Structures are given as C-alpha cells and as structure tokens.
C-alpha cells in the first residue's frame, strides 16, 4: 500500500517533528527559534505529502 510505504519512509522525519513538539510543550523556556524554523521548514513538506496521499486514499 503506497500510503504505508510513504509513512514508513517518513519515519525519521516524523520522529524529528515529534521531538520538536515535545520540546515545545515541555521545555519551552529553552527554545531556539531558528532551529524551530529549520525543523518546520524541513518537516512540513513531508506532512503535506502524507496528507495528500491520505486524501487520495479516502476519495
């Protein structure tokens, strides 16, 4: 199934975004805004690709 392959292929990048989320929630007083921007800029296209594949699947 293409969606599962895509999700598995994004595993490392999903981990980075999850780690960022945890840091934002739990250690917000030590956030480096530049690093947050870099991680989001790199991670959002992956999430968009997954959302697009998921939308195609449910149509």
C-alpha positions as CSV (number, residue, x, y, z in Angstrom):
1,X,0.0,0.0,0.0
2,X,1.6,3.3,-1.1
3,X,0.4,5.2,2.0
4,X,2.1,2.8,4.4
5,X,5.3,3.0,2.4
6,X,5.2,6.8,2.4
7,X,4.5,6.8,6.2
8,X,7.4,4.4,6.8
9,X,9.7,6.4,4.6
10,X,9.0,9.5,6.7
11,X,9.7,7.7,10.0
12,X,12.9,9.5,10.8
13,X,11.4,12.9,9.8
14,X,8.3,12.2,11.8
15,X,10.5,11.4,14.8
16,X,12.2,14.8,14.5
17,X,8.9,16.6,14.3
18,X,7.6,14.7,17.3
19,X,10.7,15.5,19.3
20,X,10.2,19.2,18.3
21,X,6.7,19.1,19.6
22,X,7.7,17.5,22.9
23,X,10.4,20.2,23.3
24,X,8.0,23.0,22.6
25,X,5.5,21.6,25.1
26,X,7.8,20.6,27.9
27,X,11.0,22.7,27.6
28,X,9.6,25.9,26.0
29,X,11.9,28.1,28.0
30,X,14.9,26.8,26.1
31,X,13.6,27.0,22.6
32,X,15.9,28.2,19.8
33,X,13.6,30.0,17.3
34,X,16.0,29.5,14.4
35,X,16.1,25.7,15.0
36,X,12.3,25.5,15.2
37,X,12.0,27.3,11.9
38,X,14.5,25.0,10.3
39,X,12.8,21.9,11.5
40,X,9.3,23.1,10.5
41,X,10.6,24.2,7.1
42,X,12.1,20.7,6.5
43,X,9.2,18.8,8.0
44,X,6.1,20.5,6.7
45,X,6.5,19.2,3.1
46,X,6.7,15.7,4.4
47,X,3.5,16.1,6.3
48,X,1.9,17.7,3.3
49,X,2.9,14.7,1.1
50,X,1.4,12.3,3.7
51,X,-1.8,14.3,3.9
52,X,-2.1,14.4,0.1
53,X,-1.6,10.6,-0.1
54,X,-4.2,10.1,2.6
55,X,-6.7,12.3,0.9
56,X,-6.3,10.4,-2.3
57,X,-6.8,7.1,-0.5
58,X,-10.1,8.2,1.1
59,X,-11.7,9.7,-2.0
